[in-house]
Amino acid sequence: MSRWALAAGLAACGAIITPSVAGASASAKLMALDGSAAGSANFRSTPHGVLVEISAHGLTPGPHAVLIHAKAACEAKTGFASAGPVFSLDTARAHGFFAKAGPRTGDLPVQFAAADGTLHASVFSTAFSLGDGVKSLFDHDGAALIIHAESDDYLSQPEGRAGARLICGSILRSSGPKDKKRRHS
């Protein structure tokens, strides 16, 4: 029996404890520009990074940039500009997976809304953490997940020609270390 078959069998029996049970977690209640509820995002630590699960509605069908922005501030009256630029732990980095000095910490892959305007996605990132270390999303002003109107070209500055910020959610820690200021190395 292969290792994969054994692992699948044990997981089906509930014998494997997933890393998310003991790891840090966070969530974001997503809202549209009109202030209405637009879905949620859940963040779970794993031994190798963070799993982000997004469920949103009210979008136009097709591709949408999904980015983590620098501040946990989703003020609809500012068009969510209050969330600041794309989150970056290294200001020398540029936005985009194709940028020579990229990507930034908050760059995530483009996601697609279905014909009914719903978006369901699971994204994995090793660029940030939910802990208190230097890679933490939880600095003094937090972070927000934003879904943009357009696709991300992964190259143009500052946000890949992603268009308007349509949906925003402040990322709040659910479990894990107590909030502390980020330690700098």
C-alpha atoms as one frame of an Amber mdcrd trajectory, in Angstrom:
protein
   0.000   0.000   0.000   1.407   3.414  -0.922   1.944   6.192   1.617  -0.746
   8.261  -0.115  -3.322   5.483   0.065  -2.533   4.903   3.736  -2.771   8.649
   4.522  -6.076   8.916   2.637  -7.468   5.934   4.519  -6.413   7.286   7.896
  -7.794  10.733   7.080 -11.127   9.212   6.069 -11.258   7.475   9.453 -10.460
  10.722  11.269  -7.129   9.363  12.503  -5.072  12.293  11.230  -5.322  15.564
  13.120  -5.078  18.434  10.694  -2.619  21.255  11.424  -5.458  23.800  11.426
  -6.823  22.328  14.671  -3.907  23.610  16.736  -2.697  26.486  14.524  -3.558
  30.155  14.544  -6.590  31.296  12.598  -8.185  34.523  11.432 -11.254  35.622
   9.535 -12.658  38.546   7.611 -16.314  39.460   7.146 -16.457  40.776   3.595
 -18.589  43.780   2.693 -19.503  45.516  -0.538 -19.195  49.236  -1.227 -22.842
  49.745  -0.255 -22.113  48.270   3.182 -23.964  45.008   2.579 -22.536  41.622
   3.552 -20.592  40.093   0.663 -19.152  36.872   2.119 -16.256  35.783   4.285
 -12.618  34.752   4.249 -11.027  32.310   6.673  -7.296  32.016   7.298  -5.733
  28.898   8.865  -2.099  28.318   9.747  -0.453  25.121   8.619   3.112  23.957
   9.282   4.086  25.312   5.847   2.080  28.511   5.376  -1.440  29.896   5.511
  -4.548  28.525   3.799  -7.015  31.251   2.796 -10.579  30.165   1.987 -12.761
  32.807   0.354 -16.505  32.801  -0.252 -17.945  35.958  -1.828 -20.987  37.025
  -3.824 -22.227  40.024  -5.791 -19.376  40.050  -8.317 -19.451  40.222 -12.093
 -18.638  36.850 -13.637 -14.996  36.381 -14.583 -11.540  37.125 -13.190 -10.924
  39.305 -10.116  -7.714  40.321  -8.380  -7.660  39.208  -4.748  -5.062  41.056
  -2.701  -4.182  41.580   0.926  -3.857  45.281   1.681  -1.789  46.978   4.387
  -4.463  48.189   6.835  -7.468  46.593   8.535  -9.640  49.540   7.494 -12.574
  48.913   5.177 -14.295  52.275   4.872 -16.793  52.159   2.024 -16.972  55.983
   1.800 -13.304  55.962   0.627 -13.901  53.169  -1.903 -11.844  51.019   0.485
  -8.776  53.203  -0.185  -8.532  53.302   3.624  -7.032  49.783   3.432  -3.881
  51.269   1.919  -1.553  49.699  -0.655  -0.878  46.002  -1.187   0.592  44.531
   2.023   4.385  44.243   1.870   6.980  43.250   4.427   9.736  44.434   2.097
   9.181  47.881   0.573  11.763  47.137  -2.120   9.407  44.537  -3.598   7.092
  45.457  -6.455   3.528  44.251  -6.958   3.040  41.197  -9.130   4.306  37.703
  -9.757   5.830  38.839 -13.093   7.480  41.976 -11.695  11.270  41.759 -11.604
  11.354  42.752  -7.906   8.046  41.044  -7.034   5.859  39.764  -5.636   4.684
  41.670  -2.566   3.573  39.816   0.547  -0.125  40.449  -0.135  -0.117  39.319
  -3.763  -2.493  36.391  -4.277  -3.534  34.630  -7.499  -6.457  35.895  -9.576
  -9.743  34.165  -8.747 -12.853  33.691 -10.879 -16.476  34.505 -10.109 -19.054
  32.127 -11.541 -21.962  33.148 -13.793 -24.094  33.794 -10.691 -21.502  36.232
  -9.262 -20.215  33.909  -6.543 -16.555  33.308  -5.909 -15.292  30.293  -3.936
 -11.542  29.863  -3.683  -8.805  28.274  -1.618  -5.399  29.928  -1.818  -2.181
  28.926  -0.053   0.572  31.416   0.818   3.988  31.132   2.422   4.566  34.906
   2.243   2.854  35.770   5.545   1.878  34.197   8.846  -0.818  34.524  11.482
   1.672  34.539  14.351   3.570  37.393  15.949   6.845  37.100  14.023   8.279
  39.268  11.263   5.970  37.656   8.646   2.777  38.388  10.600  -0.280  40.063
   9.084  -0.970  41.459  12.540   1.255  44.515  12.770   0.053  47.729  14.433
  -2.619  48.432  11.796  -3.521  44.922  10.641  -4.458  43.950   7.095  -7.526
  43.588   4.859  -8.511  41.240   2.055  -9.841  43.076  -0.999 -11.498  41.736
  -4.132 -11.025  44.078  -7.083 -13.257  44.704 -10.115 -10.774  43.443 -12.703
  -8.106  40.813 -13.164  -4.518  41.368 -11.996  -1.938  41.544 -14.791   0.719
  40.562 -12.178   3.040  43.316 -13.401   1.627  46.868 -13.449   2.170  49.078
 -10.412   0.771  49.540  -7.876  -2.075  46.953  -8.151  -1.787  45.237 -11.519
  -4.520  47.281 -13.232  -6.992  45.493 -10.971  -9.535  48.309 -11.039 -11.875
  49.428  -8.294 -11.901  47.828  -4.864 -15.331  46.162  -4.725 -15.273  44.008
  -1.600 -13.245  44.424   1.585 -12.827  42.620   4.896 -10.579  43.466   7.844
  -8.605  40.377   8.839  -9.117  39.654  12.540  -7.313  37.002  14.547  -9.635
  34.219  15.753  -7.090  32.106  17.618  -3.356  32.094  18.139  -0.871  34.315
  19.948  -2.065  37.454  21.688  -1.691  40.625  19.640   1.772  42.084  19.978
   3.756  44.501  17.910   5.677  42.780  15.159   9.248  41.976  16.102  11.775
  43.287  13.615  15.000  41.496  12.852
